[in-house]
Amino acid sequence: MQPHQPTMRDVARLAGVSAATVSRVVNNGRYIRPETRASVERAIAELGFQRNEIARTLRPGQTAETIGLVIEDPANPFWSAITRGAEETAQRYQHMLVVGSTGLSFERESDLLRDLVRRRVDGLLVVPTPQAHRDLHAELARWVPMVFIDRAPRGVAADSVLLDNRGGARKAVEHLVSRGYRRIAYVGGDPAVGTGASRLAGYKHALKNAGLSVDPQLVSLENYTVEAALAATTELLSGPVMADAVFADNNRMCLGVLQAVYRQGADTGVAGFDDVELADLLPTSVALVAYDAVEMGRHAAELLFERIGGGTGPFKRAVHPTRIVLRGSNGALERIVT
């Protein structure tokens, strides 16, 4: 039996870095910290093979100098802003950004991520699907640096950039309470998704702090389209529960809520998570949870390039703040609610 021939992955495991980092050291790539380069070179010497043996396992020349971004839906303004911020940072590091979308399909996410790793991207920015399996991300994170955006699977060793979902929803509902509304409905999507669960928790927290009970009849979940949110809101406003205000847990839900309120012609309070395009043209006031999505994309990409460069510090969980912005008939009056 022939003895095991050390591979690039063996070097990566011994040095405590990714295979992409070993590749960059072998090919004299840029942005490698001196201590990281030294660690990789010690691993090469300890395993007993030469640089050219590793190089033969790679494609000719340098690494692709490309990073991947996997998002849900490029048509959604939130993901478009994330992409813009990530691309700005990639350009500063002289990398190309390759973007793919999952359409909320775990199978599509798995195929995209595996394909990007096979194409030897230097790192991955990932918005995991709601059904994402921990095993997939844990496996791929061993071979390429990875940063999660908007939600982070538990048990995966990687950095993440998130929003203050619970705090943002709480502030929005508190705003409605301060305007005298008492029967505040919630229109949202999948409660199993971390972002949705946090926003629902913030809604309940605000009601309880105001001394209001949480009425299950006022909570409508499993809405995934504008049309579904419209139908759900129409029922909440005209049915036996008779909500006097509605909180929408994302921008698509908010569009459906606003359409229903407009058609009903009711004096209904509206608040939503995510700023909504052209909201200043609305004939009624709406309180929106706003934040800097472009900065989220930049931040996530910066964390990724820190790992690509050999960073080995503790993994970071960055939570970006939110603010309440009043849109519509009152104009674009920005108000921060603490």
C-alpha positions as CSV (number, residue, x, y, z in Angstrom):
1,M,0.0,0.0,0.0
2,Q,1.3,3.4,-1.0
3,P,1.8,5.9,1.9
4,H,-0.8,8.7,2.0
5,Q,0.4,11.7,0.0
6,P,-0.4,15.0,1.9
7,T,-2.8,17.3,0.1
8,M,-3.6,21.0,0.3
9,R,-6.5,20.2,2.6
10,D,-4.0,18.4,5.0
11,V,-1.9,21.5,5.1
12,A,-5.0,23.7,5.8
13,R,-6.1,21.5,8.7
14,L,-2.7,21.4,10.3
15,A,-2.2,25.2,9.9
16,G,-5.7,26.0,11.1
17,V,-6.7,27.9,8.0
18,S,-8.9,27.4,4.9
19,A,-7.7,25.6,1.8
20,A,-8.2,28.9,-0.1
21,T,-5.6,30.5,2.2
22,V,-3.1,27.7,1.6
23,S,-3.6,28.2,-2.2
24,R,-2.9,31.9,-1.8
25,V,0.3,31.3,0.2
26,V,1.5,28.7,-2.3
27,N,0.9,31.1,-5.2
28,N,2.3,34.2,-3.4
29,G,-1.1,35.8,-3.3
30,R,-1.8,39.2,-1.8
31,Y,-3.4,40.1,1.6
32,I,-1.7,37.3,3.5
33,R,-0.6,38.1,7.0
34,P,3.0,37.3,7.8
35,E,2.0,35.1,10.8
36,T,-0.5,33.2,8.6
37,R,2.1,32.6,5.9
38,A,4.5,31.3,8.5
39,S,1.9,28.9,9.9
40,V,1.2,27.5,6.4
41,E,4.9,27.1,5.6
42,R,5.5,25.3,8.9
43,A,2.6,22.9,8.1
44,I,4.1,22.3,4.6
45,A,7.5,21.4,6.2
46,E,6.0,19.2,8.9
47,L,3.9,17.2,6.4
48,G,7.0,16.7,4.3
49,F,6.2,17.8,0.8
50,Q,7.3,20.6,-1.4
51,R,5.5,23.6,-2.7
52,N,5.4,22.3,-6.2
53,E,3.6,19.2,-5.1
54,I,0.8,21.4,-3.7
55,A,0.8,23.6,-6.8
56,R,0.1,20.6,-9.0
57,T,-3.2,20.1,-7.2
58,L,-4.2,23.7,-8.2
59,R,-5.2,25.2,-11.5
60,P,-2.3,27.0,-13.2
61,G,-1.7,30.6,-12.0
62,Q,-3.2,32.6,-9.2
63,T,-6.6,31.9,-7.5
64,A,-9.7,33.3,-9.2
65,E,-9.7,36.4,-6.9
66,T,-13.4,36.0,-6.8
67,I,-15.9,35.9,-4.0
68,G,-19.5,34.6,-4.1
69,L,-22.7,36.1,-2.8
70,V,-25.8,33.9,-2.4
71,I,-29.0,35.8,-1.8
72,E,-32.7,35.1,-1.9
73,D,-34.2,37.4,-4.6
74,P,-32.3,40.0,-6.6
75,A,-35.6,41.8,-7.3
76,N,-36.0,42.7,-3.7
77,P,-34.5,46.1,-2.9
78,F,-33.1,44.8,0.4
79,W,-30.9,42.2,-1.4
80,S,-30.0,44.7,-4.1
81,A,-28.6,47.0,-1.5
82,I,-26.7,44.2,0.2
83,T,-25.2,43.3,-3.2
84,R,-24.1,46.9,-3.8
85,G,-22.3,47.1,-0.5
86,A,-20.6,43.8,-1.0
87,E,-19.5,44.7,-4.5
88,E,-18.0,48.0,-3.5
89,T,-15.9,46.2,-0.9
90,A,-14.9,43.5,-3.3
91,Q,-13.7,46.1,-5.9
92,R,-11.5,47.7,-3.2
93,Y,-9.8,44.4,-2.7
94,Q,-9.5,43.9,-6.4
95,H,-11.9,40.9,-6.4
96,M,-14.9,40.1,-8.6
97,L,-18.3,39.4,-7.0
98,V,-20.3,36.5,-8.4
99,V,-24.0,36.6,-7.3
100,G,-26.5,33.8,-7.3
101,S,-30.1,33.6,-5.9
102,T,-31.8,30.7,-4.2
103,G,-35.5,31.7,-4.5
104,L,-35.8,30.3,-1.0
105,S,-35.0,26.8,-2.3
106,F,-32.5,24.8,-0.1
107,E,-31.7,22.5,-3.1
108,R,-30.8,25.6,-5.1
109,E,-28.7,27.0,-2.3
110,S,-26.8,23.7,-1.9
111,D,-26.1,23.5,-5.6
112,L,-24.9,27.1,-5.8
113,L,-22.6,26.9,-2.8
114,R,-21.0,23.6,-3.9
115,D,-20.5,24.9,-7.4
116,L,-18.9,28.1,-6.1
117,V,-16.5,26.1,-3.9
118,R,-15.6,23.9,-6.9
119,R,-14.8,27.0,-8.8
120,R,-12.3,28.0,-6.1
121,V,-13.8,31.3,-5.0
122,D,-11.8,32.8,-2.2
123,G,-14.8,33.3,0.1
124,L,-18.6,33.1,0.4
125,L,-21.2,35.6,1.6
126,V,-24.3,33.6,2.3
127,V,-28.0,34.3,3.1
128,P,-29.1,30.8,4.2
129,T,-32.5,29.6,3.2
130,P,-35.1,29.0,6.0
131,Q,-34.7,25.2,5.5
132,A,-30.9,25.4,5.4
133,H,-29.2,22.3,7.0
134,R,-26.4,23.0,9.4
135,D,-24.4,20.1,7.9
136,L,-24.1,21.8,4.5
137,H,-22.7,25.1,5.9
138,A,-20.5,23.4,8.5
139,E,-18.9,21.2,5.7
140,L,-18.2,24.0,3.3
141,A,-17.0,26.4,6.0
142,R,-14.1,24.0,6.5
143,W,-12.8,24.7,3.0
144,V,-13.6,28.3,2.3
145,P,-14.1,31.4,4.5
146,M,-17.8,32.1,4.9
147,V,-19.9,35.0,6.3
148,F,-23.6,34.8,6.9
149,I,-25.9,37.8,6.2
150,D,-29.4,38.5,7.8
151,R,-29.6,35.1,9.5
152,A,-27.0,32.6,10.8
153,P,-27.4,28.8,11.2
154,R,-26.6,27.6,14.6
155,G,-23.6,25.5,15.2
156,V,-21.6,26.8,12.2
157,A,-18.2,28.4,12.8
158,A,-18.5,31.6,10.8
159,D,-18.9,35.3,11.1
160,S,-22.4,36.9,10.7
161,V,-23.9,40.3,10.0
162,L,-27.5,40.6,11.3
163,L,-30.2,43.2,11.9
164,D,-31.7,44.1,15.3
165,N,-34.9,42.4,14.2
166,R,-36.5,42.1,17.6
167,G,-35.7,45.7,18.6
168,G,-36.8,47.1,15.3
169,A,-40.2,45.4,15.5
170,R,-40.7,46.4,19.1
171,K,-40.0,50.1,18.3
172,A,-42.5,50.0,15.4
173,V,-45.3,48.6,17.5
174,E,-44.5,51.0,20.3
175,H,-44.9,53.8,17.8
176,L,-48.4,52.5,16.9
177,V,-49.3,52.2,20.6
178,S,-48.1,55.8,21.2
179,R,-50.6,56.9,18.5
180,G,-53.5,55.4,20.4
181,Y,-53.9,52.1,18.6
182,R,-54.8,49.1,20.7
183,R,-55.8,46.2,18.4
184,I,-52.6,45.9,16.5
185,A,-52.4,43.0,14.0
186,Y,-49.3,41.2,12.8
187,V,-48.9,40.1,9.2
188,G,-45.9,38.0,8.5
189,G,-44.3,35.0,6.7
190,D,-42.6,31.9,8.0
191,P,-42.4,31.9,11.8
192,A,-39.7,29.2,11.7
193,V,-37.2,31.7,10.0
194,G,-35.0,33.4,12.5
195,T,-35.7,36.9,11.3
196,G,-39.5,36.4,11.4
197,A,-39.4,34.7,14.8
198,S,-37.4,37.7,16.2
199,R,-39.8,40.3,14.7
200,L,-42.8,38.4,16.1
201,A,-41.1,38.3,19.5
202,G,-40.6,42.1,19.3
203,Y,-44.2,42.7,18.4
204,K,-45.4,40.6,21.4
205,H,-42.9,42.3,23.7
206,A,-44.2,45.8,22.8
207,L,-47.8,44.8,23.4
208,K,-47.0,43.3,26.8
209,N,-45.0,46.3,27.8
210,A,-48.0,48.5,27.0
211,G,-50.3,46.3,29.0
212,L,-52.1,44.9,26.0
213,S,-52.8,41.2,25.4
214,V,-51.6,39.3,22.4
215,D,-54.7,38.1,20.6
216,P,-53.9,35.1,18.4
217,Q,-56.7,36.1,16.0
218,L,-54.7,39.3,15.2
219,V,-51.6,37.3,14.1
220,S,-51.6,36.2,10.5
221,L,-48.6,34.1,9.4
222,E,-47.5,31.9,6.4
223,N,-48.0,34.8,4.0
224,Y,-45.3,34.8,1.3
225,T,-46.6,37.2,-1.4
226,V,-48.0,40.7,-1.7
227,E,-51.3,39.2,-2.7
228,A,-51.4,36.9,0.4
229,A,-50.7,39.9,2.7
230,L,-53.5,41.9,1.0
231,A,-56.0,39.1,1.6
232,A,-54.9,38.5,5.2
233,T,-55.1,42.2,6.0
234,T,-58.5,42.6,4.3
235,E,-59.8,39.8,6.6
236,L,-58.2,41.4,9.7
237,L,-59.8,44.7,9.0
238,S,-63.3,43.5,8.0
239,G,-63.7,40.3,10.0
240,P,-64.8,39.8,13.6
241,V,-61.4,40.7,15.0
242,M,-61.5,44.3,13.6
243,A,-57.8,45.4,13.9
244,D,-57.2,49.1,14.1
245,A,-53.5,48.9,13.1
246,V,-51.3,46.5,11.3
247,F,-47.6,45.7,11.6
248,A,-46.0,44.1,8.5
249,D,-42.9,42.1,9.1
250,N,-41.1,42.8,5.7
251,N,-41.4,45.1,2.7
252,R,-43.4,42.7,0.6
253,M,-45.9,42.2,3.4
254,C,-46.1,46.0,3.9
255,L,-47.1,46.5,0.3
256,G,-50.0,44.1,0.6
257,V,-51.1,45.7,3.9
258,L,-51.0,49.2,2.4
259,Q,-53.1,48.1,-0.6
260,A,-55.7,46.5,1.8
261,V,-55.9,49.6,3.9
262,Y,-56.3,51.9,0.9
263,R,-59.1,49.7,-0.5
264,Q,-60.9,49.6,2.8
265,G,-60.6,53.4,3.2
266,A,-60.2,52.8,7.0
267,D,-58.4,55.0,9.5
268,T,-55.9,52.2,10.1
269,G,-52.4,52.6,11.5
270,V,-49.6,50.9,9.5
271,A,-46.0,50.1,10.4
272,G,-43.6,47.8,8.6
273,F,-40.2,46.3,8.7
274,D,-38.0,47.6,5.8
275,D,-38.2,50.9,4.1
276,V,-40.6,50.9,1.1
277,E,-39.8,52.5,-2.2
278,L,-41.9,55.6,-3.1
279,A,-43.5,55.4,0.4
280,D,-43.3,59.2,0.6
281,L,-46.0,59.4,-2.1
282,L,-48.6,57.6,0.1
283,P,-51.7,59.5,1.1
284,T,-51.4,58.2,4.6
285,S,-48.6,58.0,7.2
286,V,-46.7,54.8,7.7
287,A,-43.9,54.1,10.2
288,L,-41.1,52.0,8.8
289,V,-38.2,50.2,10.3
290,A,-35.2,51.4,8.4
291,Y,-31.5,50.6,8.4
292,D,-28.4,50.8,6.1
293,A,-28.5,47.6,4.0
294,V,-25.6,48.8,1.8
295,E,-23.5,49.1,4.9
296,M,-24.5,45.6,6.0
297,G,-23.2,44.3,2.6
298,R,-19.9,46.3,3.1
299,H,-19.5,45.0,6.6
300,A,-20.0,41.4,5.7
301,A,-17.5,41.6,2.8
302,E,-14.9,43.3,5.1
303,L,-15.3,40.4,7.6
304,L,-14.8,38.0,4.7
305,F,-11.7,39.6,3.4
306,E,-10.3,39.6,6.9
307,R,-10.7,35.8,6.9
308,I,-9.3,35.4,3.4
309,G,-6.3,37.3,4.5
310,G,-5.7,34.7,7.2
311,G,-7.6,36.2,10.2
312,T,-8.0,33.5,12.9
313,G,-9.6,35.5,15.7
314,P,-12.9,34.6,17.4
315,F,-15.9,34.6,15.0
316,K,-17.9,37.8,15.1
317,R,-21.7,38.4,15.3
318,A,-22.4,42.0,14.2
319,V,-25.9,43.3,14.8
320,H,-26.8,46.5,12.9
321,P,-29.2,49.0,14.5
322,T,-32.6,50.1,13.2
323,R,-34.5,53.3,13.3
324,I,-38.1,54.4,12.7
325,V,-38.8,56.6,9.7
326,L,-42.2,58.2,9.1
327,R,-43.2,58.2,5.5
328,G,-46.3,59.3,3.6
329,S,-48.6,62.3,4.1
330,N,-46.3,63.7,6.9
331,G,-43.4,63.7,4.5
332,A,-40.0,62.0,5.0
333,L,-39.7,63.0,8.6
334,E,-37.1,60.7,10.2
335,R,-37.6,59.9,13.9
336,I,-35.3,57.7,15.9
337,V,-37.2,55.8,18.6
338,T,-35.1,54.5,21.5
